[in-house]
Amino acid sequence: MDDFGINEMRSMQIALQEKYKDKWEKISPETGKNKLLWMIGEIGEVIDIIKKHGSKAAEQENPERGHLIEELADVLMYYNDVLLCYGISAEELKAAYTEKFKKNMDRW
């Protein structure tokens, strides 16, 4: 299985933003809040699937699994837009994530 990382997702989002630059909001810090709100809406769609189908939505044999994965992909797309809006690089995110991981490993 190939790794699918932040840099690849980021490049894909940049391509989407470029393609739809005349139709979508421009990527900027001012747009970041709107992207976060759209991401929260997508998280709500994920929650709705889980509420309706419970853990069965994650099972391989359930047709709702595809819908769950699609909505999670939407969340990641908006997440990457947020990173773009605030100019957060994969390297910065990795450093912060690693530091937070270390803190959480020592927390309890």
C-alpha positions, 0 to 999 in steps of 0.5 A, spaced: 500 500 500 502 506 498 503 512 503 498 518 502 501 524 505 500 531 506 504 533 501 500 529 496 494 532 498 496 539 498 498 538 491 492 536 489 488 541 493 492 546 489 490 543 483 483 544 485 484 551 487 487 553 481 482 550 476 476 553 480 480 560 482 474 563 478 468 560 482 471 558 489 473 563 494 481 565 494 485 561 498 487 566 504 488 567 511 481 571 511 478 565 507 480 560 513 474 561 517 470 559 512 474 553 510 473 551 517 466 552 517 465 547 511 470 542 514 465 542 520 459 541 516 463 535 512 464 532 519 457 533 521 455 528 515 460 523 517 457 523 524 450 522 521 452 516 517 455 513 524 449 515 527 444 512 522 449 506 521 453 505 527 459 501 527 456 497 521 458 503 517 466 501 517 465 494 516 467 492 509 461 488 507 456 495 508 455 499 502 455 505 507 462 504 508 464 507 501 459 513 503 463 514 510 470 514 506 467 519 501 465 524 507 472 523 510 475 525 504 471 531 504 473 533 511 481 532 509 480 536 502 477 542 507 483 540 512 488 541 506 484 548 504 485 550 511 493 549 511 493 552 505 489 558 507 494 559 513 500 557 509 502 551 514 507 547 510 507 539 511 514 540 515 511 545 520 505 540 521 509 534 522 513 538 527 507 540 531 504 533 531 510 530 533 511 535 539 504 534 541 505 526 540 511 526 545 507 530 550 501 526 550 505 520 550 508 523 557 501 525 559 498 519 563 
